[in-house]
Amino acid sequence: MTPEQIKQKIYALDFVQTELVLYLDVHPQSDAARMQWQKNASDLEALELQYAQLTGEPWPLRQNHHGGMPEWVTSPWPWDNQN
C-alpha cells in the first residue's frame, strides 16, 4: 500500500471514529458501537505506524481516538446525577 492509500484509509477511519463518538453520546450502552470504536482505534494505530515506517515521518494529525474511549462518552450527563 502506498503512503497516499494509507492516508485515505486513515482519513476514512478517523471520520468513522468521530461519528461513533457522537453516536455513543446518545447511545452510551451500545456494545456494538463501543466494540467498533475499539477495533477502529487499533486499526488507526496500525495504519499510522505503517505510514511512519513507509515515509520515515510520524503521522502528522493525531486525534483523540487512541488510548481508550473518551471519558465524556462514558460519564453521566449533569442532569443524570441525582445530587
N, C-alpha and C positions, 0 to 999 in steps of 0.2 A: 504494500500500500504506500502511496506517495504521501509526503507531508500535506499536500493540498487535500487529498482524500481524507486523511486523518482529521484535518481541521474541520471539514464539513461534517464528519461524524461527531466531533466534539461539540460543534455548534448545535447540532440536532439534539444530542443528549442533554446539553445544557438547557435548551428550551423545554424539553420534557421534564427535567428536574424542577424548573421554575413552576411549570404548570402543576406538577404533583404536589409541590409545597402549597400552592394556592388551593388545590383540591383538598389536601389534608387539613387546611384551615377550617373547612366546612364539615369534613368527614374524618375527624381525628381517629376514629375507631376502625377505619378501613385497613384491614390487614393486607389486602391485595395491593393497595396503593403504597403502603409502607414497605412491603417486600419489593415492589417495583422500584421505589426510590433507592433502597439499599443496593439492588442489582445495578441500577444505572450509575450510582455513585462509584461502585467498584469498576464498572466498565469505563467511566470517565477517567478514573485514576490510571487505569492501564493504558488508555489511549494517550493521555498526557505524557506518560512515561515513554511510550513508543515514539511520540513526536519528539521528545527531548533526545532520545537516542539517535533518531534519524537526522535531526538538524544540529545537534550539539548545543541547543539552547532550550531553556525550560519553557513550558507553555506560558505565554505572557499574561493571559487573563485567567484569574482564579476566582471562581465564585465560592459561595459558602455551601457547596453541595458535597463536601467531603467531611469525613470525621464524625458522622452521625447526624441524626435528624436535628434540625434547629430547635432550640428549646421553646421558642414561641409557638411551635406547631403542637407540641405535646402539653404545654402548660394550660391551665384553665383561663378562660376569659375573665376579666374583672368581675363581671356580673355572675359568674359561676361560683365565686367564693361566697360562702354563707356567713362571713364575719360581719 
